[in-house]
Amino acid sequence: MRAPILDQLNLVVSDMTRSIDFYRAIGLDIPDSTVWSTDTGAHHVVMKMPDGFELALDSHALAEDYNAGWRPFEGEGNRSVMSFRYADAEEVDRVFERIVALGHGASQPPYYTFWGSRYAIVVDPDGNHVGLMSPPDREHRGAPPKI
């Protein structure tokens, strides 16, 4: 039996317009023609990644329709980080500054990780943590932290 292929991540969002604006600001291509709307507003958008993976945004109403067990997140903190790779460290810094200038939160300002990547974490309109990462650079590699 072949291993399953992870091909889509659905984020349930409270404000589709703000979320689309956020993901466009980090550099994702979201043509207006890919946004599925009804009389009650936008409910679903799919962003196709270069490798075939899909990131989808769904409204609360749509999530309630296709997932009987879905409930809005309650509590503090975040349980995951979805990361995007950029061409270089300078692009990570530029995207981070653009996101912060647009009024979105930041969990981790850009820094060089022990594995050598320039890395930052920004926060989307629903509190999801979104990593911005450059390819590793040998000159910035160091020892892993003592945990």
N, C-alpha and C positions, 0 to 999 in steps of 0.2 A: 504494500500500500504506500502510495506517495504521501509525503507530508503536506498538510494543508498550506495554502499560500495566503498570507495576510495581504489583502488587496484593497481594503477600505477602512477608514476611521471616520466615524460619525460623531460630531460634537453637537450637542443640543444647546442652542443659544437662546438668550432671552430677547435680544434686539438684533434682528438679522441685518439691518442696514449698518449699524455700528460694527458688527462682526465682519461683514463684507469689506467695509472700509479698512478695518484693522489688517485683515489678511492681504488685501491689495497693498497696503503700506509696507508690509514685510516683503513684498515682491511677487506675490502669487497672481497669476493671470486668471481673472474671473470675468469672462464676457457676460454682459447683461443677458444674453440669450440662454445662459446656463442656469439662470435663477428661475425656479418653479414657483409661481404665485397663483393665488386665488383671489376672490373678492375680499378676503380677510387679510391679505398681505403675503409677503414672501415666506415660503415654508421650507424650501430645500434648494441647495446649490451644491454642485460637485466641482471640485478643482482637481483636474488630472495632472499628476506629477509626471516628470519625464520617464520614469521607469514603469509606468502603468498603474502605480498606486493611486488611490483616490482619497482625497480629504473631502468630507461632506459636512455641511452645516444644516441642521434641522431645527425647525421651530419647536417650541414646547407642544403645540397642538399636534404637529405631525408625530412627534415622539410618543405622545399619549395614544395616538391611533395605531402605530405599528408595534408598540411595546407595552403590553398591559401592565407590566411591573415597573414602568418608568416613573420616577418621582424626582422633583427638583432636588438638587444637592443642598443639604443643610449641614452647617457646621463650619469649622475653620480649617484653613490649610488647603493643600492641594496634594493629590496622590500621584500625579504623573507629570512628566515633561515631554512634550512633543518637540523635537528639534529639527531645524532646517540647516542644511549645509550651504555655505556661501563660497564664492570663489577665493576669497582671501580675507586676512585680518582686517584690512581697511574697510571692506564691505560690511563686515560684522559691525564695526564701529559706526559706519554711516547709517545702517538700518536701525541700530539701537537708538542713535540720536534722533532719527526721524520719528520713531515710535514714541519716545518720551516727549518730544516736542508736540506731538498730536494729543498729549494728555493721558496716554496709557501708562500703566504702572510698570515698574521694573523690580524684579526680585534679585537680580545679580547684574551689576554693571560689568562691562567687558573686562576680561583679564585673560592671562595665558594660563591654561591648565597644566597639570603635571604631564599630561600626554602630548602637550605641545600645541593644542588648538587655542585660538582666540575664541572665547565663549562668553555669552551673556544670556540672561533669561529675562524676557518681557512678559507682561500679563495681558491677556486678551480681555475684551469687555465682560466675559463671564467668569473671569478669575482663573482660566486655564493658563498654565505656565508654558511658554513657547521659547525653546532654546534657539539661539543664533550661533552657529559654529563654523569656524574656518577649517580647512584641512590641517592636519597636524604639521608642525614645523619642527624639525629636529633641533634647531637652535634654541627652542623654548621648552624642550622636554626637561623634566626633572624627576625627582624621586616621588613615588606615590605618598600620600599622607599617611601618617601613623595613626591608625584609627583604633 
